[in-house]
Structure formats: C-alpha cells, structure tokens
Amino acid sequence: QETYESIAPAHFAFQVPYSQFDKVVSFIQQSGLLVLRQENGQYVDETDGRRNLYFRDGDGHILEVIAHDYIAENELQAVGALKTMYLREIGFPVDSVPVFRELLKRSLEMKTEKDQETFNFVISGTAHAVVVSKRRPWIPIAMKALPPKMKVTFGTPDIDFLNKIAKRVNSSWVDTKELHFTIKNYKFCMKSTPEFKKSTIKRLNLSLSY
C-alpha cells in the first residue's frame, strides 16, 4: 500500500510504438513488477490519442511506458522487451518550477506549450523534462518527490549548438564533443551524436521539437 511520504525516485517515461502498446503492457504485467493504478483507478490511461502505464522497478523508481498515435513509429527501431523507441520523459522535482523551467529554456533553448506554476513539460527534440514542484504529490502515487541523484545526458548532431550552450552555462569539455554542466544541483551532459540526424525529429512529428 502506497503512503503519503517524501521519496527520491527517478522518473523516466519510455516512448513505445502505439501499435505495440498492448503487447508492452502485457509484458510488464506478467513481469512481477509493481504496476501502479492511476487517478481514475485504472492501470492504463487513455486520453486524446495518448496511452500510458506506470510501474516501479526493484529500486522503487517510477517508470512509465507511453505511446502517442501521432508519432511516426517507423522512423526509429523499437528495441528490447519494452519496445522502446527513445527515452521521452525525465522527472525533475524542484523548489521552483518557473525558475528551473526558465533556466532550461534560456540555457538549452528548450520550449513549453504553456507555462504553469507547479508542473511543466519543457521540450526539446525527443526530450521532455517533467519539471514538478517538490510540494506537489507525484502522480499517479500520492507521494511528494524529492530530487533524485542522477546525471542526464542529452545528444545533439549539431556541434555549433554545443558550442553555443558552452558559452551560456558554467561547463567543462571532454574531448570537445562532450559538455558537462550543472543546473540547480542537477548534473547534465550534452554530447555530440552525429548518427542521430536532425531530420529524424521532424519525421517523428514531435511537437515543439524543430
């Protein structure tokens, strides 16, 4: 039984093909992992062409598989038992959502569809930063989330963009292709990924991402 207390799990959401979502859910439900009920009492939530399921791994981290009917699922190969296309969401519990959100937008040129006070998606490419207030209960379980110890790595095929970011943040280089920096006690790495073509983002049909 879940209780209302402060926890420090990492939250990750894995993008899976919409056409294979039921197969992925079946695998998770048969795995023995703890599957979490959502606010509506169901395990799977379906809203406006989006389906998702939350579960927890053996270390208590809050994991999610999510599928959207608008994403061109043939653009990237789905891998593993979870049929993962890419890591879509990473959770960032923070003291101030507006402050952290604006730092991401100003430093990394990320974007938002709308700005909110206690919860925001901040988006760039395939990456969706879930910026949430530490005072807000973590959905779908009624717990307050504390910042987990983690290092988040972004990839970009654009070396010029890496150089631009390096001038904005207090950073250090590794072999001129890997940038390390910190934003509000969260550690980040941005590295050159020339194998991931910029055109792929547009073909995936992602919002706010090109």
C-alpha positions as a Markdown table, in Angstrom:
| # | Residue | x | y | z |
|---|---|---|---|---|
| 1 | Gln | 0.0 | 0.0 | 0.0 |
| 2 | Glu | 1.4 | 3.4 | -1.0 |
| 3 | Thr | 1.7 | 6.0 | 1.7 |
| 4 | Tyr | 2.0 | 9.8 | 1.6 |
| 5 | Glu | 5.6 | 10.5 | 2.2 |
| 6 | Ser | 8.7 | 12.1 | 0.7 |
| 7 | Ile | 10.6 | 9.9 | -1.7 |
| 8 | Ala | 13.6 | 10.4 | -4.1 |
| 9 | Pro | 12.9 | 8.1 | -7.0 |
| 10 | Ala | 13.9 | 8.9 | -10.6 |
| 11 | His | 11.0 | 9.1 | -13.1 |
| 12 | Phe | 11.5 | 8.0 | -16.6 |
| 13 | Ala | 9.0 | 7.6 | -19.4 |
| 14 | Phe | 9.8 | 5.3 | -22.4 |
| 15 | Gln | 8.2 | 6.1 | -25.8 |
| 16 | Val | 6.8 | 2.9 | -27.3 |
| 17 | Pro | 5.0 | 2.4 | -30.6 |
| 18 | Tyr | 1.3 | 2.9 | -30.3 |
| 19 | Ser | 0.6 | -0.2 | -32.3 |
| 20 | Gln | 2.6 | -2.3 | -29.8 |
| 21 | Phe | 1.5 | -0.7 | -26.6 |
| 22 | Asp | -0.8 | -3.6 | -25.5 |
| 23 | Lys | 2.0 | -6.1 | -26.1 |
| 24 | Val | 4.3 | -4.0 | -23.9 |
| 25 | Val | 1.7 | -3.7 | -21.1 |
| 26 | Ser | 1.2 | -7.4 | -21.2 |
| 27 | Phe | 4.9 | -8.0 | -20.7 |
| 28 | Ile | 5.1 | -5.6 | -17.8 |
| 29 | Gln | 2.0 | -7.1 | -16.1 |
| 30 | Gln | 3.5 | -10.6 | -16.3 |
| 31 | Ser | 6.9 | -9.5 | -15.1 |
| 32 | Gly | 6.1 | -9.3 | -11.4 |
| 33 | Leu | 6.9 | -5.6 | -11.2 |
| 34 | Leu | 4.6 | -3.3 | -9.2 |
| 35 | Val | 2.1 | -1.8 | -11.6 |
| 36 | Leu | 0.5 | 1.4 | -10.3 |
| 37 | Arg | -3.1 | 2.4 | -10.5 |
| 38 | Gln | -3.8 | 5.9 | -11.9 |
| 39 | Glu | -6.1 | 8.6 | -10.5 |
| 40 | Asn | -9.0 | 7.0 | -12.4 |
| 41 | Gly | -8.4 | 3.7 | -10.7 |
| 42 | Gln | -7.3 | 2.1 | -13.9 |
| 43 | Tyr | -3.8 | 0.8 | -14.7 |
| 44 | Val | -3.8 | 2.2 | -18.3 |
| 45 | Asp | -4.9 | 5.7 | -19.0 |
| 46 | Glu | -6.0 | 6.7 | -22.5 |
| 47 | Thr | -6.6 | 10.4 | -23.4 |
| 48 | Asp | -6.6 | 12.1 | -26.8 |
| 49 | Gly | -4.5 | 9.5 | -28.6 |
| 50 | Arg | -2.1 | 9.0 | -25.7 |
| 51 | Arg | -1.9 | 5.8 | -23.7 |
| 52 | Asn | 0.4 | 5.2 | -20.7 |
| 53 | Leu | 1.1 | 2.8 | -17.8 |
| 54 | Tyr | 3.2 | 3.4 | -14.7 |
| 55 | Phe | 5.2 | 0.8 | -12.8 |
| 56 | Arg | 8.1 | 0.6 | -10.4 |
| 57 | Asp | 11.4 | -1.2 | -10.7 |
| 58 | Gly | 13.2 | -3.1 | -7.9 |
| 59 | Asp | 14.8 | 0.2 | -6.7 |
| 60 | Gly | 11.5 | 2.0 | -6.4 |
| 61 | His | 12.0 | 4.3 | -9.4 |
| 62 | Ile | 8.7 | 5.4 | -11.1 |
| 63 | Leu | 8.8 | 4.2 | -14.7 |
| 64 | Glu | 6.3 | 4.7 | -17.5 |
| 65 | Val | 5.6 | 3.4 | -20.9 |
| 66 | Ile | 3.8 | 5.9 | -23.1 |
| 67 | Ala | 2.5 | 5.8 | -26.7 |
| 68 | His | 1.1 | 8.6 | -28.9 |
| 69 | Asp | -0.9 | 7.9 | -32.0 |
| 70 | Tyr | 0.6 | 10.9 | -33.9 |
| 71 | Ile | 4.2 | 9.8 | -33.7 |
| 72 | Ala | 5.6 | 8.2 | -36.8 |
| 73 | Glu | 6.7 | 5.0 | -35.1 |
| 74 | Asn | 8.6 | 3.6 | -38.1 |
| 75 | Glu | 11.2 | 6.3 | -38.0 |
| 76 | Leu | 13.1 | 4.7 | -35.1 |
| 77 | Gln | 13.6 | 1.0 | -34.4 |
| 78 | Ala | 11.8 | -0.2 | -31.2 |
| 79 | Val | 14.3 | -2.2 | -29.1 |
| 80 | Gly | 14.1 | -4.6 | -26.2 |
| 81 | Ala | 11.1 | -6.2 | -24.4 |
| 82 | Leu | 9.7 | -2.8 | -23.7 |
| 83 | Lys | 9.8 | -1.9 | -27.5 |
| 84 | Thr | 11.5 | 1.4 | -26.6 |
| 85 | Met | 11.9 | 3.9 | -29.3 |
| 86 | Tyr | 13.5 | 6.5 | -27.1 |
| 87 | Leu | 13.6 | 7.9 | -23.6 |
| 88 | Arg | 10.9 | 10.6 | -23.7 |
| 89 | Glu | 10.5 | 12.0 | -20.2 |
| 90 | Ile | 12.7 | 12.6 | -17.2 |
| 91 | Gly | 11.3 | 14.0 | -13.9 |
| 92 | Phe | 12.9 | 17.0 | -12.2 |
| 93 | Pro | 11.4 | 17.7 | -8.7 |
| 94 | Val | 12.4 | 21.3 | -7.9 |
| 95 | Asp | 11.8 | 24.1 | -5.4 |
| 96 | Ser | 10.5 | 26.5 | -8.0 |
| 97 | Val | 9.0 | 25.2 | -11.3 |
| 98 | Pro | 9.2 | 28.7 | -13.0 |
| 99 | Val | 12.8 | 29.2 | -12.1 |
| 100 | Phe | 14.0 | 25.8 | -13.3 |
| 101 | Arg | 11.8 | 26.0 | -16.4 |
| 102 | Glu | 13.2 | 29.3 | -17.4 |
| 103 | Leu | 16.8 | 28.1 | -16.9 |
| 104 | Leu | 16.2 | 25.2 | -19.2 |
| 105 | Lys | 14.6 | 27.5 | -21.8 |
| 106 | Arg | 17.2 | 30.2 | -21.6 |
| 107 | Ser | 20.3 | 27.9 | -21.3 |
| 108 | Leu | 19.3 | 25.0 | -23.5 |
| 109 | Glu | 16.7 | 26.6 | -25.8 |
| 110 | Met | 14.0 | 24.2 | -24.7 |
| 111 | Lys | 10.3 | 25.2 | -25.1 |
| 112 | Thr | 7.0 | 25.0 | -23.4 |
| 113 | Glu | 3.4 | 24.9 | -24.9 |
| 114 | Lys | 2.2 | 26.8 | -21.8 |
| 115 | Asp | 3.8 | 27.9 | -18.6 |
| 116 | Gln | 2.5 | 26.6 | -15.3 |
| 117 | Glu | 3.4 | 27.1 | -11.6 |
| 118 | Thr | 3.6 | 23.6 | -10.2 |
| 119 | Phe | 4.1 | 21.3 | -13.2 |
| 120 | Asn | 5.6 | 21.9 | -16.7 |
| 121 | Phe | 6.8 | 19.9 | -19.7 |
| 122 | Val | 9.9 | 21.6 | -21.1 |
| 123 | Ile | 10.7 | 20.1 | -24.5 |
| 124 | Ser | 13.5 | 19.8 | -27.0 |
| 125 | Gly | 13.7 | 17.1 | -29.6 |
| 126 | Thr | 12.7 | 13.8 | -28.2 |
| 127 | Ala | 13.4 | 15.0 | -24.6 |
| 128 | His | 10.6 | 16.1 | -22.3 |
| 129 | Ala | 11.8 | 17.4 | -18.9 |
| 130 | Val | 8.9 | 16.9 | -16.4 |
| 131 | Val | 9.5 | 19.9 | -14.1 |
| 132 | Val | 7.4 | 19.4 | -10.9 |
| 133 | Ser | 7.2 | 21.2 | -7.6 |
| 134 | Lys | 8.5 | 19.2 | -4.6 |
| 135 | Arg | 5.4 | 20.3 | -2.8 |
| 136 | Arg | 3.1 | 18.7 | -5.4 |
| 137 | Pro | 2.2 | 15.0 | -5.0 |
| 138 | Trp | 3.8 | 12.8 | -7.6 |
| 139 | Ile | 1.2 | 11.3 | -9.9 |
| 140 | Pro | 0.0 | 8.6 | -10.1 |
| 141 | Ile | 1.0 | 7.9 | -6.5 |
| 142 | Ala | 0.3 | 10.3 | -3.6 |
| 143 | Met | 3.9 | 11.0 | -2.7 |
| 144 | Lys | 6.0 | 14.1 | -2.7 |
| 145 | Ala | 9.0 | 13.6 | -4.8 |
| 146 | Leu | 12.5 | 14.8 | -3.8 |
| 147 | Pro | 15.3 | 15.4 | -6.3 |
| 148 | Pro | 16.9 | 12.1 | -7.2 |
| 149 | Lys | 20.7 | 11.8 | -7.7 |
| 150 | Met | 21.1 | 11.4 | -11.4 |
| 151 | Lys | 23.0 | 12.7 | -14.4 |
| 152 | Val | 21.0 | 13.4 | -17.5 |
| 153 | Thr | 22.6 | 13.2 | -20.9 |
| 154 | Phe | 21.3 | 15.0 | -24.0 |
| 155 | Gly | 22.5 | 14.3 | -27.5 |
| 156 | Thr | 22.7 | 16.6 | -30.5 |
| 157 | Pro | 24.1 | 16.2 | -34.0 |
| 158 | Asp | 24.9 | 20.0 | -34.1 |
| 159 | Ile | 28.4 | 20.8 | -32.9 |
| 160 | Asp | 27.7 | 24.6 | -33.2 |
| 161 | Phe | 24.8 | 24.2 | -30.8 |
| 162 | Leu | 27.1 | 22.5 | -28.3 |
| 163 | Asn | 29.5 | 25.5 | -28.5 |
| 164 | Lys | 26.6 | 27.9 | -28.1 |
| 165 | Ile | 25.4 | 26.1 | -24.9 |
| 166 | Ala | 29.0 | 26.0 | -23.6 |
| 167 | Lys | 29.0 | 29.8 | -23.6 |
| 168 | Arg | 25.8 | 30.0 | -21.6 |
| 169 | Val | 26.5 | 27.6 | -18.8 |
| 170 | Asn | 29.4 | 27.0 | -16.4 |
| 171 | Ser | 30.7 | 23.9 | -18.1 |
| 172 | Ser | 33.6 | 21.7 | -18.8 |
| 173 | Trp | 34.5 | 19.9 | -22.0 |
| 174 | Val | 35.6 | 16.3 | -22.6 |
| 175 | Asp | 37.4 | 15.9 | -26.0 |
| 176 | Thr | 35.4 | 18.9 | -27.4 |
| 177 | Lys | 32.5 | 16.5 | -28.0 |
| 178 | Glu | 31.0 | 16.2 | -24.6 |
| 179 | Leu | 29.9 | 19.1 | -22.4 |
| 180 | His | 29.3 | 18.7 | -18.6 |
| 181 | Phe | 27.4 | 21.3 | -16.5 |
| 182 | Thr | 25.0 | 21.7 | -13.6 |
| 183 | Ile | 21.7 | 23.5 | -13.4 |
| 184 | Lys | 20.2 | 23.9 | -9.9 |
| 185 | Asn | 22.1 | 20.9 | -8.5 |
| 186 | Tyr | 21.1 | 18.6 | -11.3 |
| 187 | Lys | 24.0 | 17.3 | -13.3 |
| 188 | Phe | 23.8 | 17.3 | -17.1 |
| 189 | Cys | 25.9 | 16.1 | -20.0 |
| 190 | Met | 25.4 | 17.2 | -23.6 |
| 191 | Lys | 27.3 | 15.2 | -26.2 |
| 192 | Ser | 27.7 | 15.0 | -30.0 |
| 193 | Thr | 25.6 | 12.4 | -31.6 |
| 194 | Pro | 26.1 | 12.7 | -35.4 |
| 195 | Glu | 24.5 | 9.4 | -36.0 |
| 196 | Phe | 21.1 | 10.9 | -34.9 |
| 197 | Lys | 20.0 | 13.1 | -37.8 |
| 198 | Lys | 18.2 | 16.3 | -37.1 |
| 199 | Ser | 15.7 | 15.5 | -39.9 |
| 200 | Thr | 14.5 | 12.5 | -37.8 |
| 201 | Ile | 12.9 | 14.8 | -35.3 |
| 202 | Lys | 10.7 | 16.4 | -37.9 |
| 203 | Arg | 9.8 | 13.0 | -39.4 |
| 204 | Leu | 8.8 | 11.7 | -35.9 |
| 205 | Asn | 6.1 | 14.5 | -35.9 |
| 206 | Leu | 7.1 | 15.7 | -32.4 |
| 207 | Ser | 5.6 | 19.0 | -31.1 |
| 208 | Leu | 7.9 | 22.0 | -30.2 |
| 209 | Ser | 10.9 | 20.0 | -31.4 |
| 210 | Tyr | 12.2 | 21.6 | -34.6 |
